[in-house]
Amino acid sequence: MPQAQSMPAVTPIEDRGYAHPEVLVSTDWVSQHLNDPMVRLIESNEDLLLYDTGHIPGAVKVDWTNDLNDPLVRDYIDTDQLQRLLRSKGINKDTTIVFYGDKNNWWATYAFWVLQLFGIGRVRLMDGGRLRWIDEGRTLTNDAPSYSPGNIVVGRRNDAPVRAFRDEVLEHVTRSGQLVDVRSPEEFRGERLHMPDYPSEGAVRGGHIPGAKSIPWARAIDPDSHTFRPATELRQLYEKENGLRRDAETIAYCRIGERSSHTWFALTYLLGFDAVRNYDGSWTEWGNGVRLPVEKP
């Protein structure tokens, strides 16, 4: 069992002023529902081997790369493929799905976002992710659970409400629409073309999409507790410091869409922005696109 650390107290989720607090659950809530047949925990990590080193009891693994991506086309799996995947995890029509993962839930929010392409509603995120669970000294196991096939029915995929494509982003730029670049300041300034661990996913040009605000995704997280900051602090960051409007269409992007899904989650569910889309092509596509406009400070 992990050794518990002295963790800073956090305000209960329901008292943080979020627009939709119901999409977040605490580690306490998860601990109380470990044996709840109506709840399915899913761990989704950047580190694909991490689950096997120990995971929350009863949690199943979703390998974001191999499970949610089409093996040939640069796109996500279709309705039938997702339905088979979720059923194989024992997920039923009335199951509440709870995602969590490493990197303060980068890849957990990415998986959450992919499910929203299909309109799946009973999806939650464990606030603080895997790291908070471990820091609190809670139980991990190496036992892989086995569940009977589920009966969930996945609807037709509809990308439009939450996903932006390159040409749509270009049109958004011409309208001076709200754009959020959630990468590091170095990436935004064009000083680094890729993240150190992903040299093959870089772009041939550095910089950012014209008009984008630089708001690194991690600023939405309390670094000590690993949980989302309360709504007052998030409004200070996004609305007051950077001038974003909740009633304006917003597009977030990063390098390949994983960090920007985290910001998409914060803006959509925690602050209640009306229309936020994730540009998952992100800088890997834009920075390699012929004649696409690039800006540097």
N, C-alpha and C positions, 0 to 999 in steps of 0.2 A: 504494500500500500504506500502511495506517495506520502512524504513527510509534509504535514501542513505547515504553511508559512503564515506569518502575521499579515492578514489581508486588511486593507482599509475598508471601513464600513461604506456601504453604498446605499443611496436612497432607493427604496422599493420602486420597482418599475412603474407601478400604477401611480406613483407620486411624482414622477419626473416631468409631467406635463406633455407627454407625447400625444400626437394626433391619433395614433392607433397602437396603444400599449399592448393590445391583445396579441400582436405578432411576436412579441418577445416573451420568453419564459426565463426564469432564474435557475441557477444551479440547484437551489433548494427545491423548486418545483419539479425539476427533472429527477432529483433524488427521491421525491415522494411518489413518482410515477414509473419507477424502474420496472415494476411488475404489472403495470397497467396494460391489458391487452388492446386497449383502444389507442395506445401511443406507440409510435415507432421512431426510435432514435436512429439518425443517420449521420455518420461521420464522413465528412468530405474534406480532404486535406490537400495542400500543395505537395507535401511529402507523401508519396504514394505508399511508402513502407511503414509509415508511422502507426497506422491502425494495428498492424500486427505486433507492435511492441507493447500494446496495451490500450484498451478502449473502455468506454463506459459500458458496464454490464448490459447486455441485451442490444447494444447498438450494432447496426449493420454498416457496411462500407459501401460508399459509392465512389468509384474511381472516376473523377471528373473527365479525364482525358479519354479513357476507353469506354466508359459507360454512357456518357452524355453527348459525345461527339460522333458525328457520322464518320465512319472509317475511311471514306474516300473524298467526299465533298467537304469543303470548309464550311460546315454548318452543324447544326445540332440534330439529334435523332428525331424521327417522326413520331406520330401518335402511337402507332402499333409498337414501335420499339420501346418507347417510354412505358407504355402500359405493361409490356412483358417484363421490363426491368423492375417496376414498382411491385407488380404482382409477385415476382420472384423474391422480394424482400418481405413478403407476408402482409402487404398493405391492402386494406379493404376500403370500401366506399366511405366508411365512417371513421377511418383511422386518422388521427392527428399526427402529422409528420413533423418531427423536430430535428432541424439540422444543427450541427456544430462542427467546429474544426480548428485547425491550427491557424497561425498568422492572424489572430484576432478575428477569425471567421471570414477571411477573404473568400476562400473557396466554398464555404458554407453558404454565403450570400450569393455566390455565383450559381450554385446548384438551386438555391431558392428562386433566383431570377429565372433560370431555365424553366422551372415548373410553372412560373407565371405565364410563359408563352402559351401554355396549354390551359390556363385558367383554373389551376388547381388551388382550391381555397383553404383547405385545412393544413396549412404549412406554417411553422413557427421557427424561430431562431433562438438558440440558447445563448443568452447574453453573457459575454465574457469568454465564450468558446472553450476549447480544450484546455488552454493554459490556466484559466481561472479554476476549472474543475480540479486540475492537478495541484495548483497552488493552495487550494483549500484542503488538500490531503484526502480527497475523496477516492473511492475505490476504482481501480482499473482492473481489467481482466484480459487474458489472452484467449479466452474461450470464444470461439465463433458461434453465434447462435444459429439455430435452424428453425424456420417457421414454415407452416403450411402455406401453399400459394394463396395469395389474396385475390380479391374480386374487384379491385378498383377499376373504374371505367374512365379512361382519359379522353377528354374532348379534343376536338380539332384544334390544331395549333393556329394561333393568331399572333403574329409578331408585332403588329402595328402599335398596340398601346404602349409597349415597354421597350421596343427595340428600334434602333435607328441604323440606317444603311448609309453608305458613303455619299450617294447623290442627295439623300435627304439632309445629311449634315452640311453638304456644300450649299444647298438651298437655304438652310438655317443660317449659315454664315452670311449669305447675301442679305438676309433680313435682319442682321445684327441680333440674332437670337441669343438666349442665355446658354453659354457653354462652360462646362467645368472640367478642367484638366486636373485629375487627381494624382498625377505622378509626382515624383520628387521635384523639388525646385531645379535640380541639376538637369533632369530630363526636360522640364519645361523650357529652360533656357537654351537647350540644345547642346549642353556640355557633355551629355552622356547619351549615346544612342540606344543603349539597352541596359537591362539590369545585369549585374555581374554573373548571376547564375543562369542567364538565358542569352548567351551570345548569338545563338542562331535565330532569335526572334526579334532582332533589332531592325532598324530601318536605315536606309541609305542617306537620309536627311535628318538633321536634328532641328528642334524647335517645337512650336505648338501650332494648333489651328488658330487662325486669326480671330481675335476677339475673346479667346478663352480666358477665364479666370483661373489662376493657379491656387487650388485649395487641396493640398495633399489629403488623401483619404484618412490618414492616421490622426488627423486633428479632431476627428469626431469621436475618438476613443480616449478614455482616461488611461494613461500609460501605467498607472499603479494597479488599478482594479481590472483592467482589460475590458471594462464595460462601456457602453455608449454614454456619452456625456448627457446631462439633462437637457431638456428642450430649450431652456433659457440660454445655455451656453452654445447650443447648436444654432439658435437664431442669431446670436451675437456673431458667430463665425460666418454663416452663410448669408444672412440678410443684412446685418448692420455693417460688418467689415467689408463684405464683397458685393453688396447691393443686389443680391438675387431676390426676385419677387416670386412669391408662392403661386401667383395666378398666371405666371408666364411659362411658356413651354421651355423645358430645360433638357439639355443633352449632356451626359457625362461620358468621359472617355479616359482611357489610360494607355496601356501598351497592348493588351490583348482582351481587355474587358473584365478582368477579375477584380481589380481594385475599384474600378468604376461601378461595378455591381454593388459594392459595399456602400459607396456614396449614394447610388440610386436607392438603396434600401433606406438609408438615413433620411434622405429628402422626401421620399414617398411616404414612408410609414411613421417616421418619428416627427417630422415637421409638417406633413400633410400637404406637400406641394401638389398642385393639380395635375400636372402632366410632365413626368420625368421619363426619359428614355435613355437606355444604355447603348452606346455605340461600341459594340464588341469588336468590330474591325479595328478600331482604335488606332494608335500611332503606328503599329506594325503595318497596317494597310495604308494609312494616310501618308506616312513618311516615305513610302515606296511608290506612291501614286504619281503618274506622269501629269505634270502641270497643275497639281493641286496646290493651292496657296499655303505657304508656310510663313510663320512669323517668329521673330526673335526679339527679345527685349532690346 
